Amino acid sequence: MAVGLISPQLPDWRTWLDATLFTLTFALQGVGIAAALGFIFALYYQHRWVRTLAAILRSIHEVFWALLFIQVFGLSTLTGVLAIAIPFSGALGKVFGEQLDEVNPTPKLTVYSADKANLSVFLFTQLPQVLHGMSTYTAYRMECAIRSSVVLGFIGLPTLGVYLEAALRTGEYSLASGMLLTLLALLYSLRFWFKRKWLLILIPLSLFIKPMSAEFSLAQFIQFLTDCVPAPLRSEWGLEKTVRWLAWVSDQAAAGTWNTLLLAQSVLVLTGLFAIVSSTLNSSHFVNGKTRTLGDGFLLILRSIPEYLLNFIFLILLGPSMLPAIIALTLHNGAIIGHLLGKQSDTLASHAIPSKGISRFTYFYVPNMAQRFMAYCFYRWEIIIRETAMLGVLGIPTLGFYIDSAFEFLRFDVALLLIILSSILTVSADRLSTVLRQRFKIAA
């Protein structure tokens, strides 16, 4: 792997270009749809049903959405775009809604208008205050969408992930390195080309290059919906057979839920430890100049590699167990929090008592960054549970393992029930983290 990493290769340029374009177009079209839907959610985010709908949509991982849409639309461009657009719309709706809730009300109150809720008042008094924040967060979601697009390749969609998986499985690590460097180049170049003023050109261009298409069959769709109905309800089963089916599904749900929570909570603790230590690599209170640039670059690389890909690599190195997932999730999430913490630490006033090393870290850095650190960990908790459930697709016995098995054997009713259970876990973590932040007065 090390030799392959330092000697990257690419497939023929047509294959490479096609995979790169699919990766970009899935992300661009998905984020474009998600931003439009998220903005609509934000306008009505004060309603509980809108907040609940947004939470449900974002709680189901893109891979699970893709597995559902594949049954209806096949391995098509529409499947890839919708798998990204639907969960991202929930995430964008939440953030956009919170940003609108926090705007300064004074400009709106000073406008002379009989109807303070009309469109002109909104466009000239509220939207300008949040437009920059919305643009910044949408750019971040675009970065996430490119990673998700690559991950969708691991389940068969024609992105860079298809060739990454094939290269890793067959030991062609130079080819895998070339595809990985392509992914990193796409992510690091975002700041140069993903501009608000260019989106009116980029999104139509992506639709022209890779238009959304699918092979839809009404009969197949109806059959899929029928198969999603629990087996005892669509078959004339006796009591004994129904009880056995319920016991079988319950055993899978219990085992998957336990392993998901066990793994997620272990990762949450380890993520916190890795994040607080690694954040010093990007903090002016510990490093400066080239050392800080290298440290932050290390964190940026770790956060740029999808958890799925990291887990796949560690599965090859360490064999099948929960350990690869723990390492992959810890490195990815810890690098995200560490990067943010280090950057935020620049706002701290210089330490009053001269100190260095462990003393500065223990008595100055940690106490001053504790609130921000806890807030970031609580925010990532929901995502960690969501990702932990999904990683079961690679064979780890979390909920995703049983969901993937159900799809493999065409037991769509079981798959749907387990996906709903995964969604409930994620939404519960989101709600509990909100309650805990309020209880302990933790604010980012």
ZITA-V604687 format. One record per backbone hydrogen bond with DSSP energy under -1.0 kcal/mol. CO is the residue of the C=O (numbers start at 1). NH is the residue of the N-H. If there is no record, write none. Layout:
CO_NH ; CO_NH
//
This chain:
1_5 ; 2_6 ; 12_16 ; 13_17 ; 14_18 ; 15_19 ; 16_20 ; 17_21 ; 18_22 ; 19_23 ; 20_24 ; 21_25 ; 22_26 ; 23_27 ; 24_28 ; 25_29 ; 26_30 ; 27_31 ; 28_32 ; 29_33 ; 30_34 ; 31_35 ; 32_36 ; 33_37 ; 34_38 ; 35_39 ; 36_40 ; 37_41 ; 38_42 ; 39_43 ; 42_45 ; 44_47 ; 47_51 ; 48_52 ; 49_53 ; 50_54 ; 51_55 ; 52_56 ; 53_57 ; 54_58 ; 55_59 ; 61_65 ; 62_66 ; 63_67 ; 64_68 ; 65_69 ; 66_70 ; 69_73 ; 70_74 ; 74_76 ; 76_80 ; 77_81 ; 78_82 ; 79_83 ; 80_84 ; 81_85 ; 82_86 ; 84_88 ; 85_89 ; 86_90 ; 87_91 ; 88_92 ; 89_93 ; 90_94 ; 91_95 ; 92_96 ; 93_97 ; 94_98 ; 95_99 ; 96_100 ; 97_101 ; 98_102 ; 100_103 ; 105_109 ; 106_110 ; 111_113 ; 115_118 ; 118_122 ; 119_123 ; 120_124 ; 121_125 ; 122_126 ; 122_127 ; 127_131 ; 130_134 ; 131_135 ; 132_136 ; 133_137 ; 134_138 ; 135_139 ; 136_140 ; 137_141 ; 138_142 ; 139_143 ; 140_144 ; 141_145 ; 142_146 ; 143_147 ; 144_148 ; 145_149 ; 146_150 ; 147_151 ; 148_152 ; 150_153 ; 151_154 ; 152_155 ; 152_157 ; 153_156 ; 157_159 ; 159_162 ; 160_164 ; 161_165 ; 162_166 ; 163_167 ; 164_168 ; 165_169 ; 166_170 ; 167_172 ; 171_173 ; 172_176 ; 173_177 ; 174_9 ; 174_178 ; 175_179 ; 176_180 ; 177_181 ; 178_182 ; 179_183 ; 180_184 ; 181_185 ; 182_186 ; 183_187 ; 184_188 ; 185_189 ; 189_192 ; 189_193 ; 190_194 ; 193_195 ; 195_198 ; 198_201 ; 198_202 ; 199_203 ; 201_205 ; 202_206 ; 203_207 ; 204_208 ; 205_209 ; 206_210 ; 213_78 ; 217_221 ; 218_222 ; 219_223 ; 220_224 ; 221_225 ; 222_226 ; 223_227 ; 224_228 ; 226_229 ; 230_233 ; 230_234 ; 235_237 ; 238_242 ; 239_243 ; 240_244 ; 241_245 ; 242_246 ; 243_247 ; 244_248 ; 245_249 ; 246_250 ; 247_251 ; 248_252 ; 249_253 ; 250_254 ; 251_255 ; 252_256 ; 253_257 ; 254_258 ; 255_259 ; 256_260 ; 257_261 ; 258_262 ; 259_263 ; 260_264 ; 261_265 ; 262_266 ; 263_267 ; 264_268 ; 265_269 ; 266_270 ; 267_271 ; 268_272 ; 269_273 ; 270_274 ; 271_275 ; 272_276 ; 273_277 ; 274_278 ; 275_279 ; 277_280 ; 278_281 ; 279_282 ; 283_286 ; 283_287 ; 288_291 ; 289_293 ; 290_294 ; 291_295 ; 292_296 ; 293_297 ; 294_298 ; 295_299 ; 296_300 ; 297_301 ; 298_302 ; 299_303 ; 300_304 ; 301_305 ; 306_310 ; 307_311 ; 308_312 ; 309_313 ; 310_314 ; 311_315 ; 312_316 ; 313_317 ; 314_318 ; 315_319 ; 322_326 ; 323_327 ; 324_328 ; 325_329 ; 326_330 ; 327_331 ; 328_332 ; 329_333 ; 330_334 ; 331_335 ; 332_336 ; 333_337 ; 334_338 ; 335_339 ; 336_340 ; 337_341 ; 338_342 ; 339_343 ; 340_344 ; 341_345 ; 343_346 ; 344_347 ; 345_348 ; 356_359 ; 357_361 ; 358_362 ; 359_363 ; 360_364 ; 360_365 ; 361_366 ; 364_368 ; 365_369 ; 369_373 ; 370_374 ; 371_375 ; 372_376 ; 373_377 ; 374_378 ; 375_379 ; 376_380 ; 377_381 ; 380_384 ; 381_385 ; 382_386 ; 383_387 ; 384_388 ; 385_389 ; 386_390 ; 387_391 ; 389_392 ; 389_400 ; 390_393 ; 391_394 ; 392_395 ; 396_398 ; 398_401 ; 398_402 ; 399_403 ; 400_404 ; 401_405 ; 402_406 ; 403_407 ; 404_408 ; 405_409 ; 406_411 ; 407_410 ; 410_412 ; 411_415 ; 412_416 ; 413_417 ; 414_418 ; 415_419 ; 416_420 ; 417_421 ; 418_422 ; 419_423 ; 420_424 ; 421_425 ; 422_426 ; 423_427 ; 424_428 ; 425_429 ; 426_430 ; 427_431 ; 428_432 ; 429_433 ; 430_434 ; 431_435 ; 432_436 ; 433_437 ; 434_438 ; 435_439 ; 436_440 ; 437_442
//
